[in-house]
Amino acid sequence: MSDPAVGREGGGARAGDGSPPGLHRVITLRHAVAIYVSSVLGAGIFVVPGLAARIAGPASIVSWILLSLASYPFAYTFAKLSARRPTSGGLYAFARDGFGPGASTATAWLFVAWNALGAPAATVAAASYIAFVFPLSRLEVFLVAAGIMVAAFAVNYLGIRFSGRVQLATVAAIVVALLVAILASAPSIQPSDYTPFLPSGVASIGTAAALIVWSYLGYENTSNVAEEFQNPERDFHRSVVISVLLISGLYLAVAVVTVGTGAYLVGGGATPFAKIMADAFGASGGAVVAFLAVFVTFGTVNAYTAGMARVYYAAARDGVFPRALGKIDPATGAPRRALVFLVALILGSLAAFYVLNVDIEAAFLMTSGAAILAYILGSAAGIRLLREKGMRRVLPWISLVVSVALLPFIGTLLLVSLVIAGLGLLFSWIVSRWRVRETAA
């Protein structure tokens, strides 16, 4: 008997009907909100507010406000593009429809850079919260990070239906934890902690915003699973409005508390939530938030594993990646080969982070660079493909302008994403030439 909360499977070819197995249309409104919220409001909420405050001080709150305002144009643009033609791949598919295979190939490799840089940073940051409470060695921190990734892979291997249920539980935990932390720490807020308001100059607001972008990444992730929506025309925009209001409100509240309690001044700014909860509830508060950070990060990684695997599946289906990755398991509707490729990529990158001793703040900025480049392509595709009326016509333009404005603040770290994408483009070009010659022969 099917689960009515998730909906009927449909829209994809069924095993035994003579056609290749397809993705299952099982995502409803509440599951869409769960994917949005857990994609955006995940690991970043535990780490980024403290790091941003270290960069810009109390003025980091301005950066959060600017990014909250900018998030709706991004979310709206990507949701409208997905509702227009619901297919797997999100920004990859938008770039292909708007500008052709060259742009979509570049976007696919930017997603590789995004995964290779962002997933290790998120999981290591979460594992660092455990180290805030328990004496873990550096190797043990990285092993916990690897465990988070493997768990997300296992959940997604069972299909989007099971993954969606996990996301609902994750979102409930995130919202409850944030509300408890905000209310418990409110009495500890000191007005003196908001002065001086701009200790590092106006430019620090832009640098903090470039870092904070990482916390707002995720609005594109739901577009990656658009092919599995039951009713994309109805549910995409509704889920965007609900998610933007909820996420922006919680982020701003956490930023105000992080600055007002001085929590970002402890532990290099990487574990402000543990400090907030420990001050409010003693040692047990820090322990609870440490385990919660791992759980919430698992939810984010779980959502991104689902979305990113669909990007690789779509790229393989188009011949950009090896076609072996474009296979769907007929029983679960999961692109299992793409999932295996994804987890292998991230675990390999995690090992590289360990060997090279990569700085987490730098990794967040590098991830933002890859994401912003992909957002530029997606926003430009929105300008080209959408035919909106009235004020909605300017929303894709706002997305593009904000993306371009943020790019310089990434600085030289942007080169990492450009190198990965460039090498990927070269690889795809060589493979395409080889296929042409093989066909001709």
N, C-alpha and C positions, 0 to 999 in steps of 0.2 A: 504493500500500500504506500503510495507516495505521500510525502510530507506536504500538507497544504500551505505551510508557512513559506516553503521554498518555491512551490509551484510545480507544474508539470514539466517534464522533459519534452523538448520539442525543438523544431527549427533546424535540427541537424539530421543528417541521414542516419537511419537506424541500421544496426548490424543485421545482415540477412536480407536487405532489400535490394541488393545488387549494386549499390553505390558506396563510395568510400565513407567511413564513419566520420561524422561531423561533431562540432561542439554542441553542447546541450543548452537550450534556452531555459534557464532556471532562476535567473537573478530578478528579484522584485525590488520594490522601492526601499524597504527597510534594509535589505541586503546591500543595495547600492549605497545607502547612507553609511552602513557599517564599513564598506570597502573604502569609501571616501575618507571617513573620519580616521580609521585605523591606518590608512596610507599616509595621511597628512599629520594627524595628531598622534604621532608615535614616539619613536626614540628621541626625536629632536626636542620634545618638550622637557626632557630630563637633563639635557646637556646644553642646548643652544642658548637659552636665556642667560645662563651664567657666562658663557663665552662671549656673547654679544655685549653684556654689561662690562666685561673686562676690557673690551675694545672701546666702547663709547660712554661708559658710565651710565648715569641716569638717562642721558640722551638716547640710549638704546631703545627706550620706550617709544620714541618718535619713529625709529626704524620699524618697530613692530606695527605701529599704526599705519605707516605707509604701505607695508607689505599686506596688511589686512585689507586695506582699501583696494590694492592692486589684485588681490586674489580672486575677486569676483569676475573681472574681465577675463582672466585666464580660464577659470572654471567654466564660465559661460561659453567662451569660444570653443573649448574642447568638447563640451557637452553638446553644443549645437552641431558641430562637425560629426560627432558620433551618432546623434539622432538622425542626421541627414542620410548617412549610409552606415548603419551599424555593422562593422566588421572588425576582426581582431587586428591589433597592431597599434591603435591609437595614433600618436604623433607620426609613427612610421607610415601608416596608411594615409594620413592627411598630407604628408610631404609627397607621397607617390601620386595622389590624386591631383594635388595642386601644381607640382613641378616636374613630375616624371621620376623615372627609376634612379637617376643620379642623386637627387635630393633624398629619396627614401633610403638608398644605400648608405649615404652619409649619416642619416638619422639612426639607422640600425646599428652602426658602429659607435655612434655617440651613446646609445643605450648600453653597448658593451662596456664602454668607459664608465658610464654611470654605475653599472652593477659592480664592476671590478674595484671602483673607488668607494662607493657609498655603502655597500653591504658590509664590508669589513669594518668601516668606521662606525657604523651603527651598532653592530654586534659587540665590538670591542668596548665601545662606550657603555653599553648595557652591562657587560661583564665587569667593568670597572666599578660599577655600583656595588656589585657583590664584594669586590675587594675593599670597598669602603667599610664593610662590616666584618668580613672574614680575612685573615691574612693569606691571600693568594699570591703565588709567584707570578711573574709575567707570563710564563708558559701556561700556567693554569688559567689565567685570564683569557688567553687566546683559545684554549681548549673549550672553555665555556662558550666563547663566541662561536666556535665551530659547531658546538652542540645546538645552539639556537638555529643555525642555518640548516643543519641536518633535520631538525624537527620540522621546520617549515617545509622542507622538501618532502618529507614523509606525508604531511597533511595534504599537500597539493597533489601528490601522487595518487591520492584516493579520489580526486576530482573536485570540481568547483562547488558542488552541492555541499560536501562535507566542509570545505574551506570556508564557505559562506556562513555556516553555523558557528564555526570557530570565531569568525570575525565579529559576530553579534556579541558573543561573550567577552571578547577583547574590548570592544567599544564600551560596554557597560563598566568594565573594570577601569578603563582609562578615565571616563567621566566622573565616576565616584571618587577615584583617587585624587583627581585634580581638585574637585570641590572640597574634599576633606582637608587637603593641604592648604588651599587658599583660606578657608574659614579658620583653620587652626593657627595659621601663622599671622593672620590679620592683626591680632593684638600686639605682635612684636614689631610691627612696622614703625620706623622712626623717621619723622620728616627730615631730620638732619642728613639722612642717607641719600636724599635727593639733591644735595648740594655738595660741590658745585655741579650744576646740571650738565654742563658741556666741558668736561675737563680735558678732552683730547682734540678739540676743534671740530668744525662743521664736517670736515671730510670723514671723520670717524663714524658719522651717521651712515654714510654711504658704504663704508667698509663693513659695519655691523649689518646693514641691510643685505649686502652680498652674502654674508654668512647665514643670515636668517632665511634667505631664499630656501636653504636646505630644509627648513622646517615647513615650508609651504609646498614643497614638492609632493606630489601625490594626486593633485587634481587631474593630472593627465592619466594616472594609473587606471582609473575606472574605465577610461576610453579603450584601454587595451583589451578589456573583456566585453566590449560592446556587443559582440556577436552572440553573447550568452544572455542578453537582457530579454525578458519576456515582452516588455512594452517600452522600447527605448524612446519613442516620441513623447510618451507621457511621463516617464519616470526620470529621465536624465535631468531635466531642468528642475523639477521638484526636489530631487535629491541634492542638487547643487545648492539651492537656496538654503535648505535646512542645514547642510554641512558647513557652508561658509559662515553662517550666523553662529553656529555652535563653536566651530573651531576658532574663529576670530575672537569671540568673547573670552574663551578659556585662555588662549595665548596671551591676550592683553592683561588679563588678571594675573597670570603667572609671572609675566614680565614685571609688573608693578610690585608684586610680592618679593621677587628675587632681588630687586634693587632696594626696596624699602626695608628688608631685613638684613641686608649686607651679606646674604648667603653666597654671592658670587666671589667674595673675597677669600673663601676657604677652598683648599684643594685645587688651586689653579683655575677655579670657575667651572670645572667639569662635572661636579656633583652637587649643585645647589639644592636639589630636591631632598637629598639625604640630610643635608644640614638643616633645611627647613623643618623636616619631620622629626629629626633628632631633637631640635630645640623645643618642638611642641610636645613630643611624647616620650622623650628620653631615648635610650639606646634601642628600645623595641621599635620606635618610629623609623629610625634609620634602617633597621633590618627589614621592616615591612616594605619600605619604598625600594630597597635594593632588589628584593625578589620581584616586586611589581615592575621595576624597570626592565628586568629580563622578560617578564611575561608580556609587557606592552611592546617591547622591541620585537619579540617573537611575532606578535600580531602584525606589526608593520612589515617585517621581513616576509611573513606569510602572504600578506596582500600583494607585496611587490613581486614575490616569487610567482604568484598566479599571473600578474599582469605582464611581467617581463618575459615569462615563458611564452606568452601569446605573441609578443613582439617577435621573438625568435622563430616561432611557428609560422607567423605570417611572412617573415623574410625568407624562410626556407621554402614556403609554398610558392613564393615569387622567384625562387632561384638565386636570391642574394646570398643566403647561407646554404650549406649542404642540404640537399633535398631530403636526406634521411631524417632531418629534424622536423620535417613537416608532416609527421604521422600522428594520428589521433587514436587513442585507445578506445575501441568500440564500447567497452563496458562502462568506463568512467567518464568518457569525453575529455580526458586530460591529454595534453600534448607531452607524453611522458619522455620522449627522447629529448625534446627541448628542455624539459625540466632537469634531466640528467646533465645536459650541457651546461645549464645555468649554475647548478650547484657545484659542478667541477670547476667552473670559471671562478666562482666566488671563493671556494676553499683554496684554490691555487693562489688567488690574490691575497687571501688572509695569511697564507704562509709567507708570501713576499712582504707583507706588512710587518710580520714578526722579524724576519731576517734583516730587513732594511730599517727597522725601527721608525716607521712612518709616524709623523706627528698627527694626532687625530684632528686638531683644528685645521691643519693644512689639508687633510683628506676631505673634510667637510667642504672647504672652499673649492678643491679640485672637483668634487662631485657637483657643486653648484655650477661650476663652469661648464661641465658637460650638459647639465640640465638646461641651463640658460641658452646654450647654443641650439639644443633641440626645441626649446620653447620658441626661439626666434623663427625656426623653420615652420613650426606648427601655427604660430600666430600669422605669419605671412601666408600660409595656406588658407587660414580662416578668412583673411582679407580677400583672397582670390576666389574662394569657393562659396562663401556665404553671401546671401542676398537679403540682408536684414533691412528693416525700415526704421526711421526715426533715430533716436539716440542709440539704439542697439547696433547701428552701423559702425559706431566709433569704438565699440568694445574690443574687437580684434586689433584695432590700431593702438589702443591703450596697452594691450598685452605686448605688442611688438615694441612700442616705445619704452616701456618699463624694462623689458628684457635687454634691449640695446643699452639703455642707461646703466644697468647694473654690471654689464660685462667688464668695463675697465677696472672695477673694484676687485675683480678676481686677481688681476695682476699677472705676473709671470707664471703662476700656477695653472693658468689657462692652457699653457703649452702642453701639459700632460694629456689633457683631453684631445687637443688637436693632433698630437703625435699618435695616440691610439686610433683616432678616427682616420687619420691619414694612412697609417699602415693597413688598417682594415679596408679602406677604399682601394689601395694598391693590391691587396690580396684578392678582393672581389673582381677587380679588373683582370688580374692574371687568370683567375678561374673562368671568367666569362670568355676570355680569348681561347683558353684551352678547350672549352665546350664548343666554341665555334669551329675550331680546327677539327675536333673529334667528329662533329656533325658533318663537316665537309668531306672528311675522309670516308 
